[in-house]
Each structure stands twice: as structure tokens, then as C-alpha cells.
Amino acid sequence: MCTPEETALLQAEEAFSAVLDRIDTLIFEPLLLTREPSHWKERECVQLLQKLTERGRHLRELTQASLRTLRQRLRSPATFSLRSVHLLHRPDLFLEAYRQYFGAYTSCVVVQIFQKTTSKKSEFWRSQRKALKQFLTSVTLETSGAAALSHVLCQPLTDHVQQYVLLLLRLADAVDEHHPARELAIQAADGFVTLQSLTRQALEEASATQALWGMLSSRLVDALCTADRRLLQDSQDVPVVASPVRADRVLLFNDVLVLLQGNSFQTFDLKLVWVDASPDKVQISSRYGFHVITPEEEFSLSAKDAHSKACWLSKMNRAICQALSEKRDIPVLERDQNPEGDEPPDSRSCLYTFRTEDRLRLATYDGSWSWGKPHGKGTLKWPDGRNHVGDFHRGLEHGFGILLVPNGTEDKYDCYKCHWREGRMQGYGICEYANESVYKGYFRDNMRQGFGILESFPQAPQPFKFMGHWDRDKKNGYGVWEDKDKGERYIGMWQADHRHGQGIVVTQSGICYQRTFHADKMVGPGILLLEDDSLYEGSFTKDLAYTGKGKITFPNGYFLKASFSTGVGRGFHTQGILETTAHPLDPMHTCKRQLGLDAFPVESRWQGIYQQFRDFICSDCPEDAQEAFLGFHIQTIKEFRKSQEYLFCDRSNPDEVSAKIQDILAELPTHREPESLQLYLQKALKSSAHPLGKLLKLLTLAFQATYSGLGANKHLLALAQEEVQHHAKEIWAFYRGLLRVALKQQDQIQEEPEDADKSTPEDYRLVLPLILPCFYPELFMLYMLYHEKEDSLYSQGIVDLSLFPDTKVLEFLDVQKHLWPLKDLTLTTNQRHSLVKDKCFLSATECLQKIVTTMDPREKLEMLEKTYDEIENTVSRVLEWEYKLPMDDLLPLLIYVVSRARIQHLGAEIHLIRDMMDPIHRGGLHDFLLTALESCYEHIQKDMRLSRLAGVRDQKALW
């Protein structure tokens, strides 16, 4: 059976539903039929009334739904449980509907909608006055139409909320203590009690706000009055004094703080207001004051006593929290309150346009704030089109950011993707300019500084690429410039964006020269090396025309000392002495002359790269500077040009797991043993997320920019060789620096080796084999070009020897017959030993061929040693006893193996091994074997030609 309390609840809902029906018929329906007014203020009034109507009708629908479930409960109490009654099942829907209705109602009160609706000029009031008078039976004749309408639209609803509380509590008392509906009824009653309190507060705030608008001037009302705005505190009620700003009156609304001074005022959005009452920060004379911080103003408010101060602080903090929650029409319910209480958060996110701040004047910032300053991630836009999106710290760009700067009248931008420090570009960045050239490198104080690469887009009218050192936004120091249009590459010194100092120019035709430059102009004598190996020493023009005194050394040994001149209509003139007596030429002075060794000491090259890493170590590798130092991966400017509104960046690399520098430093001291250290260095040097890997990557780019393509010139071999060896030393020194920082952070002392002042072999033993593959293609090409002539003679000798069977070659080489491995040969039918080719010493030949499969000089030497072992093993097997080859036997056998291995560019291989081998091997077995291999190489060049072989023995017999 149903209880009397359920019946009472049903009757109350029926009565309230009837009231809502009459309100809808007499007030809401006519309001919706009112024609659209022309004036914007009247349209605003109609829109508010329509909003109130929508909320009222929604409340009526909920009441009717509640009524239907109550009737079903009374009809079928056995099958329809009390818990299913709509009011108990979903009280949150009712609470939210009432909250929204009273929010719309109080908005109408604030802007005096009811006064305007019931005015004599109101079309609605004239048409509905008679019906409203009949409906408003409880209103006396003295009551104004506005007050009556306001009463009808509010009082029945507040009374019904009160009824809900009483009826729900009675219902809870009437059911059994363990009935599941009891707890639901109590919870619903508690919700309506809270709603009562908040509604009462909202009505009081609306009335106070309406009264305030009546006291202020029309100018202030027009500027300040909005439907959602509520007065929360007035300095005329609870006095406070503002300083140092002047204000006659301080008004706290639910969305802004207002300082009035005569007919002028200042407003401060509460979302961007911070209140600080801590004694150590509030520097004001009154002990009852507190500090107010906004994006562009800071001032203090002083109360007369502690109670007044507490009142202002409490209401300001609650108002700020409510403004941040964006529910301004009525105080939020308890379930919506800030879970941390009334203390507003320090960090917030909102939009603001600066008005007076010089650097940011008229700029709009949208993002995170903290204590009046942009702090965190955000977007800053200036009226002139500049956009900055990224990280901010205490009001300044700090961390990674992207800046778009308009360039010219077209819709083009300079796009800076960079790290910032205290408002300035600092660290690694990428700039994609409007002319489509791209700079990748380091910045300092908004200028290119340190190592950087500037490259035009490929289809530019004059395509170029520069890689080198920058100083205060200009090319300065050592760098490489490639003019792709002219087909020239300049390697040398720069000053203020001009070639200045010693420089080398390499052309695509193979000509290269070394000159002194002054502000892009060549001065003084120079060295000019032509493609036919002629050498000119003297002065020449930019068009490579000889001028003044000079000397030409020809490939045949002749030389010309003369004075050269050119003139318009005169052609080329020379006067001097031609020496035709051939002199033996020093190839190191002519065809193999190396340029730049004295002009660019290896220690002075690429300081822009090394300095970044030294600075990082000297600052003890701070974690917040890791990305600014190591760089990042990011989208191209094409995505940014789609729209300024879609600024985004992706600085992740899916192929790498970026390690924090602190984790790297923590791991570093655990790899001190040679084997463990070698494996660690191998892994670190392959990862661009590791400082060692980043350093190697930059050095590789610089090496390729210098020596690949146009830079593949044999006269630059010594420069390249020096650089690779120096890079190994610097990388080892950088590793030691990282280790020193790591041990320092762990309070350990780095043990210095006894020979710390001497050159340590670790750079050769550990580092050089690991980094050589990065430089090998360009370096080996230089060796190939340098030894091109010798390798050509060697190759011809190999071809000539390949024409003869094994026994004839062994015989020609004077290899003793008892050392011939004939019994290793498996002959087929009708096959003789004298016809077999490429079968003798096959294991040694195959072993030597593997020398080209590795780039590590140490492994190449091991292959050479293994070849020597295979030769000895083969001879020992033939002789059937262990036999140690003397030099007289070894050299001819090794020549045979070399001739059958047919290694291309053997001269380049030999000299690369010798130049890059670990100094510890010099004078040992490896050095001896390499010397023997070099002797074989030279012997094949000079003595193994077909004409030589035919001259020694009968040609027919050889065949």
C-alpha cells in the first residue's frame, strides 16, 4: 500500500503542475508570440524572456513526468516500487532544472525585464493585462505590474521547493528504516535544501545588482550592466581603499572587479585576478590589506578591520572560482564546487588582450597563466600578424616555441621553430624564411649564433648552401659555401657575411685554388691547380685569368716564370722564361699538392659545433637545456602555411626513444670496462637523442658538406684525414667531459690516467673505428682520387696477370716449386696443372678479398694477418711440416695472392689503413704486413705489365 505521504506528494505535484500550466498559458505563450523588436536592447529583453520560458516549460515537463510516476505508483504499488518515482530516481534532473530556471529569472530581474514588460508602452502588457490581473488574485491593487509579474514567476516555485523538502523528509520518516527508498528521499531532500540556500543567495544578489544599476549613471550602467552579472560586494557596504590606484568605489561582481573613479572605471576579469594576502608579499601600510594581481595592474585593497578583510577575501576567492567554473548565473551546487575549497588555482587558462604593456601592446594571449603572467603553453598573436605558440615562463617566451613573422605584402611568413629563454631565441632552432630558404642551427638573443646551416630551396634562381659558424646573425669564422648555380664550393674563413681570410675554392670542372680574401675580394698571390695537374703560383682574377708575376709548372716538368696581363682588345699577354729542361717533379708539390693545411689548423675548424657541446658540459648538462642543445624533430612549414589558426608541432621521432640527460649521466659511470664502454659508445654514437650521437651527426653533416660532390678533390685529402682523426679526439674528450659531470653529480672523483697529459690511444682504439663509417664514403673517395694514377697502373698489372694460369704466375714470381700447392688442386679429365687458374692459395685469396668488406682499419689489418696465416698454413700443408716464411718467400707469394684477389683501389685501401691505424700497431706485425702489401702493390704497378712478362719469357711458352 501507498503511504499518506506519497499521496500528499502527488497532490502537491498536481497543484504545482496546474500553476505551471496557468503561467505557461497566460505569460509564456504570449511572450513567444511577441514580434521581434527592432532595437537591440529590446531584442535582448525578448531573448531573456524566451530563455526564461524555455526553462519554465522544461520544469513543467519534469513535474508532469514526476506526476505520472507518482500516479503509477498509487495505481500499482506492488509492481511499481517507490524507488522508481522520478523525483527519487533522478533528483539531479530536478535540481539542475530549478537552477537553470532561477538563473534565467534572476537575469531578468537584474536588467529589469519585468519593469520593461509591464510598462505602459509594452505591447505585451497591454494585451495581457486583464488576464494577468485575474491570475494575480493574491496581489493587492497597490502592487505594481512589475512586482506582480516578478512575484508570480518566482514565489510558486520557491514555495514548491520548500514543499519538496518537507514532503521528502516526511516520506523518509514514513518508510521502513531499511527501505531502499529511504536513503533516496533523504538525499533528494538534502539537495533541495542546498538549492533553497543557493536560490535565496541568488535572489539577494540579483536584487542588490538591480538596486546598484539604479544608483549609477546611465553611462556606467550601459558599460557595466549585463544579464549574467551579479554584485557580490560593494565598498560602500564593506569599506576598502585601493592603492596606489585611485578609486572612489570598489565593486566586486561575479565576473569582474571594478574600480570606479567619477565617471571612469577600470574592469578586471576575475579569471585573471590573483589575490595574495600573505604578509611576506603584501607590502602595504594597513595590516588588513591584501594584494591584487592582474596581467597589467597590481594594486592593494585595505580594509578597516580583520572582519572586513576576511569578508572581501572570502567573496573574491569564491567569485574567482565561480568565474573559472563559467557558471555565473546562479551559485553552483555543492557537487559542482571546487573540490579544493574556495581557494582559486594559481594556474589558469584563458584569453586576454594586452592594452598598455609595451612589448605586448594590443597582442592577444590565449593559454595558461600563473599570477598575472603567461605561464605554460599558449598562443600569442599581435595585430601585425606575428604569432607565437609555445611555452611561456613568467610572462616571457621560454622553452620551445614557434613564431610566425609576416614578410612583405604577400601571405608569406618567416617561421621560427626554436627554443626560447627569457623572451629570446636561445639554443637549437629551425627558421623557414618566406623566400623558402631554411636555417637549421643555433641561436642566441634572437640571432643566429654558433653552428648553423642555411640553404636555399632547390628551385631558387641562385641556389646555395652554407654550413659553418655564425656570430650575431652573420657568417663569421670557418664555413663552407656552395654556389650550386656556378658549380663552386668555398671552404674557408668568413667575416660579417663576406669571405675574409684564407679560403679554398673548388669547381665542378676539377679546378681548385687557394687565395686570401678580403671582403669577398681576392688579394695577394695564390695557388691554382688545374685539372691537367698543372700548377700556377701567383695572382689571378676571379675568372681565373693570370695577372702579374707568376709561375706555371707543367705536368711534364717544364715551368714558366713570367708576367701575365690582359686588356680590352689585347687578349692575353705573357712575358717570361720557359724552362724546358725536365726536372724530376715532387708530386707532393704539384699533382698531389694538399691545400689548406697551414691556412686552417684542424683545431680551428668547426669550432661552432664543438663550442655548443663545451658550453653544455661547462654548465653541468642542465636537463632544461637538453632539447635546446640536442635539437628536435618537427613538421615542415607547409603545415603552418595552411592557416595561422592551426599552429602545431610534433617534436617526436618515432624511431627514437629520447632519453633524459639525467638518465644518461646516471648510466654513464656504469660502463667503465673496455668491452662495456665500447658497446655503450657504439649505441650512444648511433642515437641522435644522446649528446655523443648528436655531436657525431653534426660532424658528419659538416664533413659531407665539405668533401662530397664538388668537394671530392684529391687536393683536399689531407684536410679530410686530419678532420676525421681530430673528431675522434674531440668525441673522446667530450665523453670524458660527460663522465666528469656524471661523477660530480654522484659525488665521485674522476680518476685521471697517469699519462693524462699525453695523447691517449682511446680515441684511436675505441672511438675512431666507431665513427669512421660515418665519414668513410667521402674519405675513401678522396683516397681513390689521390691514388687514381697508381691504382690505374696496378689495375692494368692485375689484368695482365689474370691472363696467365697459376703455375706460370708462380714461376714468373720465382716462387720455389716445392712451395707450390699443386696437390691441393683437383683436376678434371684432360686437365693439366699448367692450365689451372685462380685455384692456388685460394683460402688466402678469399681472406684478402674480405679487406674491402669492413671500414674499420683494425679489422682490415686483422684480415691481412689472417691472409698471412693462410699462406703459411697452405705452405706448411704442402711441405707437411710447420714452416715460417722468410721475407724472400713471403713477398712473391703475397704478390700472387694480391694478383688473384683483384682488389680494386688497393692503393687507396693501403694508405687509408696506414693513416687511420692505431699508433699502437706501428712497428709491429701489422705494420710489417702492411708494408709488405704496399711493396706488392708497387711491384705490380711497375713489373707486372704484359710487355714486361713477354720480354722476360717466350710469349708462346707462357700461353
Disulfide bonds with the S-S distance in Angstrom:
none
